[in-house]
């Protein structure tokens, strides 16, 4: 299958989610985008999600296939991004398999909780982790350290402008 919008083809689920989030901000009809283009992006995301749902990247940059299959569906992530795009003055960033939300989150506290986000008091940020995620280290990293270890999609505010450049 030739990819129309995801260029190059992502190697991991995290890369796919990052690319989808950026494309959703560009092409979503609520943001002035084209409905047909957004449908094409969604269809391509669904197809790639099925291929990549268990492929992840280690902090050393190597890809691996998860031993346990994820219960997450493509629709859940698309719905999550659509909900976050409706919130004003927040910054959305995908770091590894986590979704982080910062900015003016106080007015959106109840909605973030309803979306299963948790507040991290030391990082002053909301985060959503995969259901099956288990912390393996007792060390507490700050967001910059986590970005350096796992890479970042770049932070995009709810209006679609990029705040942080992509890192490997």
Phi, psi and omega per residue, in radians:
X1 nan 2.174 3.117
X2 -1.441 2.303 3.130
X3 -1.478 2.298 -3.135
X4 -1.590 -0.732 -3.020
X5 -1.905 -0.524 -3.138
X6 -1.593 1.715 -3.125
X7 -2.206 2.134 -0.076
X8 -1.386 3.025 3.126
X9 -1.086 2.271 -3.112
X10 -1.198 2.628 -3.122
X11 -1.623 -0.399 -3.086
X12 -2.355 2.897 3.104
X13 -1.089 -0.669 -3.140
X14 -1.108 -0.708 3.092
X15 -1.123 -0.710 3.122
X16 -1.069 -0.803 -3.136
X17 -1.090 -0.718 3.122
X18 -1.073 -0.795 3.130
X19 -1.135 -0.714 -3.138
X20 -1.090 -0.784 -3.115
X21 -1.018 -0.780 3.129
X22 -1.107 -0.758 -3.129
X23 -1.195 -0.612 3.106
X24 -1.106 -0.699 3.106
X25 -1.164 -0.572 -3.133
X26 -1.337 -0.739 -2.906
X27 -1.952 0.006 -3.089
X28 -1.149 2.331 -3.120
X29 -1.021 -0.558 3.108
X30 -1.167 -0.273 3.133
X31 -1.920 0.336 3.097
X32 1.568 0.120 -3.139
X33 -1.418 3.075 -3.109
X34 -1.595 2.290 -3.123
X35 -1.087 -0.736 -3.137
X36 -1.137 -0.680 3.106
X37 -1.132 -0.745 3.135
X38 -1.130 -0.658 3.080
X39 -1.095 -0.722 3.117
X40 -1.124 -0.727 3.103
X41 -1.088 -0.776 3.128
X42 -1.097 -0.736 3.124
X43 -1.111 -0.736 3.137
X44 -1.177 -0.686 3.089
X45 -1.046 -0.792 3.135
X46 -1.021 -0.789 -3.122
X47 -1.141 -0.775 -3.140
X48 -1.233 -0.589 3.111
X49 -1.053 -0.758 3.137
X50 -1.040 -0.629 -3.136
X51 -1.351 -0.606 -2.955
X52 -1.877 0.052 -2.957
X53 -1.044 -0.394 3.137
X54 -1.997 0.221 -3.127
X55 -1.829 2.140 -3.070
X56 -2.279 3.067 -3.136
X57 -2.115 2.410 3.069
X58 -1.369 2.957 3.125
X59 -1.187 -0.289 3.064
X60 -1.462 -0.089 3.103
X61 1.655 0.057 3.125
X62 -1.543 2.508 3.115
X63 -1.589 2.650 3.102
X64 -2.615 2.794 3.065
X65 -1.739 2.241 -3.103
X66 -1.100 2.501 3.116
X67 -1.261 -0.563 -3.133
X68 -1.938 2.251 -3.115
X69 -1.215 2.408 3.113
X70 -1.301 2.585 3.091
X71 -1.580 -0.138 -3.105
X72 -1.141 2.538 3.068
X73 -1.988 2.823 3.104
X74 -1.063 -0.674 -3.120
X75 -1.085 -0.669 -3.123
X76 -1.050 -0.772 -3.135
X77 -1.215 -0.719 3.120
X78 -1.080 -0.724 3.116
X79 -1.140 -0.695 3.120
X80 -1.057 -0.856 -3.134
X81 -1.092 -0.703 3.111
X82 -1.067 -0.723 3.105
X83 -1.136 -0.774 -3.133
X84 -1.133 -0.604 -3.141
X85 -1.130 -0.407 -3.135
X86 -1.404 -0.212 -3.111
X87 -1.565 2.356 -3.132
X88 -1.496 2.563 2.974
X89 1.063 0.582 3.031
X90 -2.009 2.809 3.119
X91 -2.097 2.227 -3.072
X92 -1.948 2.298 -3.136
X93 -2.491 2.391 3.061
X94 -1.842 2.090 3.121
X95 -2.154 1.984 -3.048
X96 1.063 -2.209 -3.139
X97 -1.749 0.107 3.135
X98 -1.709 2.625 2.973
X99 -1.921 2.160 -3.134
X100 -1.925 2.450 3.113
X101 -2.256 2.185 3.110
X102 -2.267 -2.963 -3.138
X103 1.675 -2.621 -3.132
X104 -1.462 1.355 -3.036
X105 -1.569 -0.256 -3.056
X106 -0.953 -0.774 3.124
X107 -1.140 -0.290 -3.062
X108 -1.891 0.184 -3.056
X109 -0.912 -0.885 -3.094
X110 -1.145 -0.676 3.135
X111 -1.184 -0.718 3.102
X112 -1.089 -0.726 3.083
X113 -1.080 -0.725 3.129
X114 -1.104 -0.491 3.109
X115 -1.508 0.146 3.123
X116 1.278 0.356 3.020
X117 -1.333 2.637 3.082
X118 -2.079 2.605 3.114
X119 -1.553 2.293 3.062
X120 -1.878 1.841 -3.012
X121 -1.168 -0.493 3.136
X122 -1.389 -0.503 -3.130
X123 -1.707 -0.115 -3.102
X124 0.895 0.840 -3.092
X125 -2.598 2.694 3.015
X126 -1.624 2.538 3.125
X127 -2.443 2.637 3.039
X128 -2.195 2.131 -3.135
X129 -1.925 2.759 3.068
X130 -1.068 2.585 -3.125
X131 -0.932 -0.744 -3.030
X132 -1.582 0.182 -3.106
X133 -1.241 2.343 3.050
X134 -2.239 2.202 3.124
X135 -1.216 2.296 -3.086
X136 -1.859 -0.174 -3.078
X137 -2.166 2.614 3.089
X138 -1.583 -0.148 -3.113
X139 -1.232 2.482 3.126
X140 -1.874 1.981 -3.115
X141 -1.682 2.595 3.005
X142 -1.474 2.968 -3.057
X143 -1.052 -0.652 3.126
X144 -1.129 -0.687 3.097
X145 -1.134 -0.708 3.123
X146 -1.142 -0.715 3.085
X147 -1.036 -0.754 -3.131
X148 -1.155 -0.614 -3.122
X149 -1.306 -0.746 -2.984
X150 -1.953 -0.151 -3.069
X151 1.427 2.866 -3.119
X152 -2.375 2.642 3.082
X153 -1.356 -0.212 -2.976
X154 1.617 2.414 -3.114
X155 -1.471 2.308 3.117
X156 -2.121 2.242 3.110
X157 -1.356 2.920 -3.041
X158 -1.117 -0.176 3.067
X159 -1.647 -0.087 3.019
X160 1.767 -0.033 -3.130
X161 -1.550 2.492 -3.065
X162 -1.410 2.372 3.107
X163 -1.855 -0.739 -3.076
X164 -2.037 2.325 3.114
X165 -1.203 2.652 3.111
X166 -1.142 2.462 3.068
X167 -2.187 2.754 -3.109
X168 -1.468 nan nan
